[in-house]
Amino acid sequence: MLRRHPLLRANVSSISRYPPLSQQSGCAWQRRYASGEAGEGNTGHINVAPSEGVLFFNNLLPLTVQWPQRMLVMFTPRTPVLTREQRFERAGAASPSEVVQNAIKASNLGLGPVTIVEVLPRINEAGAFLKFSHDESTDPATVAEAVRQHLRKNKIRPWWNPFTSVKAMLVLGKPWIEDLYRLPSRRLRVEFFPTQPGKEAAELSQEQLYSFFRPYGKLSDIVTQPSDSKVVPRYAYLDFTRIGKAVMAKNCLHGYTVTEAQGGGQLGTMFRLTYEKKQRTGWIWDWLLNHPRVVIPALAALVAGLSVTVFDPIRTLSIRAHITRAFHIEDNVIFRWFKTQSDDLISKVQQFRNASESDEGGMQVVWDDRKPDIEQIQSWLMETADTFIIVQGPRGSGKRELVIDHALEHKRAAHKVLVIDCKPIQEARGDAATIAAAAGEVGYRPVFSWVNNISGLMDLAAQETLENELLKMWNNTTVALKSIALESRNKKDTDANLSDDEWLEAHPECRPVVVIDNFLHKSTESGSSMVYDKLAEYAARLTTSNIAHVIFLTNDVSFSKSLSKALPDRVFRQIALQDCSLETAKRYVIQHLDFDAASPNPTSADEAPRQLTPSQQRADLRELDHIIPLLGGRLTDLEFLARRIKAGETPTKAVNEIIDQSSSEILKMFLLLGGGSSGEDRAWTPQQAWTLVRSLARSDTLRFNEVLLLDAYKRDGEKALAALEQAELIAVQSSNGRPYSIKPGKPVYQPAFQRLVGDKVLAAKMDLAVLTEGIGIESKRIGELETELHLLGELPRQPGELSGRIGWLLGKIAGCQGRIEGFERESAGLKKVLSSEY
């Protein structure tokens, strides 16, 4: 194809029309092609006699791409009399010998006879050397000037790049002609060598280098060797704007000797030129490192774009699989087949499971007692009211089991229940851990929580925050829940013409259920309100858009304050779980004891005689009527009691052990400094906790506002009571959002309080601490009153109007002093107890 190109054919035909140079006037032609790309005799150099000169032609072949150069030479028509160099002349944009012939013929510079000695092609550099000889009357520079003027008047433009033209210049140095695989580049490395071994070479300045190399083409930069560099020989870098200019300079000035007059030193300095590949990746990396405010937002935007387009569909599928248990082994078709084929094995496994789950025994009594609550929740799930369902109860009251295992049993069978536990989310430390915990609750995968850590270090407007990450997580969960809700829709239904939103509103029974457990867990900690507020807003969107029912499980009685922000115009549906009744508690303990005695494969009455149950065999269970009122109806405490009785203890001893253990917990967590948490982190003082312990030991209910009037609670009293309620020492009862009474946090705490107060040494120690604090408060109050009296006494005159104020201040001081004296008398008696009792 290259042979048939019209420009190439025209060039070849024009060469054939020219007669030999030996037949033309002023020029002699001698055909010599003894040299190749490695110089004469493959020595890498051109031997030049005193009456000879060398020209270099560039842009004869494509320079930027190497393979077309060799293809042009390869596909040039072969004849037995043409050598490789002759084919090169025919394949190039111009024949160097023809150019010299035409230049000498058209020159008016008075040139003598010129003989073309040889042409040395440089295919890698897209050029060629032309060696010529002349007589004594002709100067090589004059021949080069004639050729330059000819090419300026008659521009030869290659067909592959018509914006360039063929150039020719005189070779001043001693070029190194090598056939190594070294590609030309815009940068030249100029090394300064001495003309004699062992001598020193001069290092040329940028100005001197510019004067030598600028005639060959425009320079973009000159980089000299650092002054502190120890690299020898000394060198400099020259950056040309085009590769062709660098090729011309390299071939014309390599081996050139700079004389002393030109700045080359006493003995002169010789140039050694090589191509230097300029590293272009470094500036990109430097730019990225030096512009973080541009790169990091761009990277975050790229990650966000990939997250939306690639990862969001995967995350939605992951959430859907988490809810529907698509990858759970027990719901797998193959597992079900093996289960049906292995009835005997499964039955043995089930027997083992029943034995291992014996702790669940007796719970049926509780669920029978709470059956109205279960039915109430199930009926609410069949209605279209867009509001929350809140199940509130103290810790250990069985809220989670009531809702998930019983009220939502049919929903769990249909795989339409999503449980979000706030406890791991709230207890996570750091934004990355919080995001990972929230993602684990809804099955949000993959999650890149580390991006939040990186972006959080920068003050950027487009950074990813915890709030944004949670919002994206909830949005993906909403899409998954909506797809699950619409699974039951059929195009053959009578209401198939309804939109998705209208259909969801008309079919509340098809909506999935989102259970938010441990809501407001550790809500008093700083930074927790944001997570709970966003979770409440997300739940509000689910309910108002009819995508899912939302059930909150919480221990906090002040839940309405937080949830009202999300749904201010709705009335919540609430179920308050209380402790079991005493009768139910007794039946729970008895059935818990009898649970293991139930045979998984009971025999008929004819096959085996009826045996007594464990509860019927024990006569000490009559004590339950006396000890159950002490323990109360808290499920966790009843289960602990049943285990101890099952281990062989009597009910009375078991309850005493539970009360002692509760007393130790109260003492360590609330009354001793350094227990539970440091004193700086606690919002209450041991004196405030002891005041409640002593008061609740005498009465099981205290008036909320009456407690605030006590000296220990006059400063930040409500804050301290809220913290004690969160720590479950007390339980605050409210009516219409207003607290009105205080009770022990657990029923078992009532006898535990009495046992602590009955300890004379502990009571004396804590009472002494309360009195000491009271003395300090009264002394501080007296100081404030005396300060005011002092100010009034400094007045120049004592108006009669101040007599009442002065009398009031004196009366207050007298009252404070009287209380201090009373406190000191009581303290003296307590100190005697501490010094005499162990």
Rosetta blueprint (number, residue, H / E / L):
1 M L
2 L L
3 R L
4 R L
5 H L
6 P H
7 L H
8 L H
9 R H
10 A H
11 N H
12 V H
13 S H
14 S H
15 I H
16 S H
17 R H
18 Y L
19 P L
20 P L
21 L H
22 S H
23 Q H
24 Q L
25 S L
26 G L
27 C E
28 A E
29 W E
30 Q L
31 R L
32 R L
33 Y L
34 A L
35 S L
36 G E
37 E L
38 A L
39 G E
40 E H
41 G H
42 N H
43 T L
44 G L
45 H L
46 I L
47 N L
48 V L
49 A L
50 P L
51 S L
52 E E
53 G E
54 V E
55 L E
56 F E
57 F E
58 N E
59 N L
60 L L
61 L L
62 P L
63 L L
64 T L
65 V L
66 Q L
67 W H
68 P H
69 Q H
70 R H
71 M H
72 L H
73 V H
74 M H
75 F L
76 T L
77 P L
78 R L
79 T L
80 P L
81 V L
82 L L
83 T L
84 R H
85 E H
86 Q H
87 R H
88 F H
89 E H
90 R H
91 A H
92 G L
93 A L
94 A L
95 S L
96 P H
97 S H
98 E H
99 V H
100 V H
101 Q H
102 N H
103 A H
104 I H
105 K H
106 A H
107 S L
108 N L
109 L L
110 G L
111 L L
112 G L
113 P L
114 V E
115 T E
116 I E
117 V E
118 E E
119 V E
120 L E
121 P E
122 R E
123 I L
124 N L
125 E L
126 A L
127 G E
128 A E
129 F E
130 L E
131 K E
132 F E
133 S E
134 H E
135 D L
136 E L
137 S L
138 T L
139 D L
140 P H
141 A H
142 T H
143 V H
144 A H
145 E H
146 A H
147 V H
148 R H
149 Q H
150 H H
151 L H
152 R H
153 K H
154 N L
155 K L
156 I L
157 R L
158 P L
159 W L
160 W L
161 N L
162 P L
163 F L
164 T L
165 S L
166 V L
167 K E
168 A E
169 M E
170 L E
171 V L
172 L L
173 G L
174 K L
175 P L
176 W L
177 I L
178 E L
179 D L
180 L L
181 Y L
182 R L
183 L L
184 P L
185 S L
186 R L
187 R E
188 L E
189 R E
190 V E
191 E E
192 F E
193 F E
194 P E
195 T L
196 Q L
197 P L
198 G L
199 K L
200 E L
201 A L
202 A L
203 E L
204 L L
205 S L
206 Q H
207 E H
208 Q H
209 L H
210 Y H
211 S H
212 F H
213 F H
214 R H
215 P H
216 Y H
217 G L
218 K L
219 L E
220 S E
221 D E
222 I E
223 V E
224 T E
225 Q L
226 P L
227 S L
228 D L
229 S L
230 K L
231 V L
232 V L
233 P L
234 R L
235 Y E
236 A E
237 Y E
238 L E
239 D E
240 F E
241 T L
242 R L
243 I H
244 G H
245 K H
246 A H
247 V H
248 M H
249 A H
250 K H
251 N H
252 C H
253 L H
254 H L
255 G L
256 Y L
257 T E
258 V E
259 T L
260 E L
261 A L
262 Q L
263 G L
264 G L
265 G L
266 Q L
267 L L
268 G L
269 T E
270 M E
271 F E
272 R E
273 L E
274 T E
275 Y E
276 E E
277 K L
278 K L
279 Q L
280 R L
281 T H
282 G H
283 W H
284 I H
285 W H
286 D H
287 W H
288 L H
289 L H
290 N H
291 H L
292 P H
293 R H
294 V H
295 V H
296 I H
297 P H
298 A H
299 L H
300 A H
301 A H
302 L H
303 V H
304 A H
305 G H
306 L H
307 S H
308 V H
309 T H
310 V H
311 F H
312 D H
313 P H
314 I H
315 R H
316 T H
317 L H
318 S H
319 I H
320 R H
321 A H
322 H H
323 I H
324 T H
325 R L
326 A L
327 F L
328 H L
329 I H
330 E H
331 D H
332 N L
333 V H
334 I H
335 F H
336 R H
337 W H
338 F H
339 K H
340 T H
341 Q H
342 S L
343 D H
344 D H
345 L H
346 I H
347 S H
348 K H
349 V H
350 Q H
351 Q H
352 F H
353 R H
354 N H
355 A H
356 S H
357 E L
358 S H
359 D H
360 E H
361 G L
362 G L
363 M H
364 Q H
365 V H
366 V H
367 W H
368 D H
369 D H
370 R L
371 K H
372 P H
373 D H
374 I H
375 E H
376 Q H
377 I H
378 Q H
379 S H
380 W H
381 L L
382 M L
383 E L
384 T L
385 A L
386 D L
387 T L
388 F L
389 I E
390 I E
391 V E
392 Q E
393 G L
394 P L
395 R L
396 G L
397 S L
398 G L
399 K H
400 R H
401 E H
402 L H
403 V H
404 I H
405 D H
406 H H
407 A H
408 L L
409 E H
410 H H
411 K H
412 R H
413 A H
414 A L
415 H L
416 K L
417 V E
418 L E
419 V E
420 I E
421 D E
422 C H
423 K H
424 P H
425 I H
426 Q H
427 E H
428 A L
429 R L
430 G L
431 D H
432 A H
433 A H
434 T H
435 I H
436 A H
437 A H
438 A H
439 A H
440 G H
441 E H
442 V H
443 G L
444 Y L
445 R L
446 P L
447 V L
448 F L
449 S L
450 W H
451 V H
452 N H
453 N H
454 I H
455 S H
456 G H
457 L L
458 M L
459 D L
460 L L
461 A L
462 A L
463 Q L
464 E L
465 T L
466 L H
467 E H
468 N H
469 E H
470 L H
471 L H
472 K H
473 M H
474 W H
475 N H
476 N H
477 T H
478 T H
479 V H
480 A H
481 L H
482 K H
483 S H
484 I H
485 A H
486 L H
487 E H
488 S H
489 R L
490 N L
491 K L
492 K L
493 D L
494 T L
495 D L
496 A L
497 N L
498 L L
499 S L
500 D H
501 D H
502 E H
503 W H
504 L H
505 E H
506 A H
507 H L
508 P H
509 E H
510 C H
511 R L
512 P L
513 V E
514 V E
515 V E
516 I E
517 D E
518 N E
519 F E
520 L L
521 H L
522 K L
523 S L
524 T L
525 E L
526 S L
527 G L
528 S H
529 S H
530 M H
531 V H
532 Y H
533 D H
534 K H
535 L H
536 A H
537 E H
538 Y H
539 A H
540 A H
541 R H
542 L H
543 T H
544 T H
545 S L
546 N L
547 I L
548 A L
549 H E
550 V E
551 I E
552 F E
553 L E
554 T E
555 N L
556 D L
557 V L
558 S L
559 F H
560 S H
561 K H
562 S H
563 L H
564 S L
565 K L
566 A L
567 L L
568 P L
569 D L
570 R L
571 V L
572 F L
573 R E
574 Q E
575 I E
576 A E
577 L L
578 Q L
579 D L
580 C L
581 S L
582 L H
583 E H
584 T H
585 A H
586 K H
587 R H
588 Y H
589 V H
590 I H
591 Q H
592 H H
593 L H
594 D H
595 F L
596 D L
597 A L
598 A L
599 S L
600 P L
601 N L
602 P L
603 T L
604 S L
605 A L
606 D L
607 E L
608 A L
609 P L
610 R L
611 Q L
612 L L
613 T L
614 P H
615 S H
616 Q H
617 Q H
618 R L
619 A H
620 D H
621 L H
622 R H
623 E H
624 L H
625 D H
626 H H
627 I H
628 I H
629 P H
630 L H
631 L H
632 G L
633 G L
634 R L
635 L H
636 T H
637 D H
638 L H
639 E H
640 F H
641 L H
642 A H
643 R H
644 R H
645 I H
646 K H
647 A L
648 G L
649 E L
650 T L
651 P H
652 T H
653 K H
654 A H
655 V H
656 N H
657 E H
658 I H
659 I H
660 D H
661 Q H
662 S H
663 S H
664 S H
665 E H
666 I H
667 L H
668 K H
669 M H
670 F H
671 L H
672 L L
673 L L
674 G L
675 G L
676 G L
677 S L
678 S L
679 G L
680 E L
681 D L
682 R L
683 A L
684 W L
685 T L
686 P H
687 Q H
688 Q H
689 A H
690 W H
691 T H
692 L H
693 V H
694 R H
695 S H
696 L H
697 A H
698 R H
699 S L
700 D L
701 T L
702 L E
703 R E
704 F H
705 N H
706 E H
707 V H
708 L H
709 L L
710 L L
711 D H
712 A H
713 Y H
714 K L
715 R L
716 D L
717 G H
718 E H
719 K H
720 A H
721 L H
722 A H
723 A H
724 L H
725 E H
726 Q H
727 A L
728 E L
729 L L
730 I E
731 A E
732 V E
733 Q E
734 S E
735 S E
736 N L
737 G L
738 R E
739 P E
740 Y E
741 S E
742 I E
743 K E
744 P E
745 G L
746 K L
747 P L
748 V L
749 Y H
750 Q H
751 P H
752 A H
753 F H
754 Q H
755 R H
756 L H
757 V H
758 G H
759 D L
760 K H
761 V H
762 L H
763 A H
764 A H
765 K H
766 M H
767 D H
768 L H
769 A H
770 V H
771 L H
772 T H
773 E H
774 G H
775 I H
776 G H
777 I H
778 E H
779 S H
780 K H
781 R H
782 I H
783 G H
784 E H
785 L H
786 E H
787 T H
788 E H
789 L H
790 H H
791 L H
792 L H
793 G H
794 E L
795 L L
796 P L
797 R L
798 Q L
799 P L
800 G H
801 E H
802 L H
803 S H
804 G H
805 R H
806 I H
807 G H
808 W H
809 L H
810 L H
811 G H
812 K H
813 I H
814 A H
815 G H
816 C H
817 Q H
818 G H
819 R H
820 I H
821 E H
822 G H
823 F H
824 E H
825 R H
826 E H
827 S H
828 A H
829 G H
830 L H
831 K H
832 K H
833 V H
834 L H
835 S H
836 S H
837 E L
838 Y L
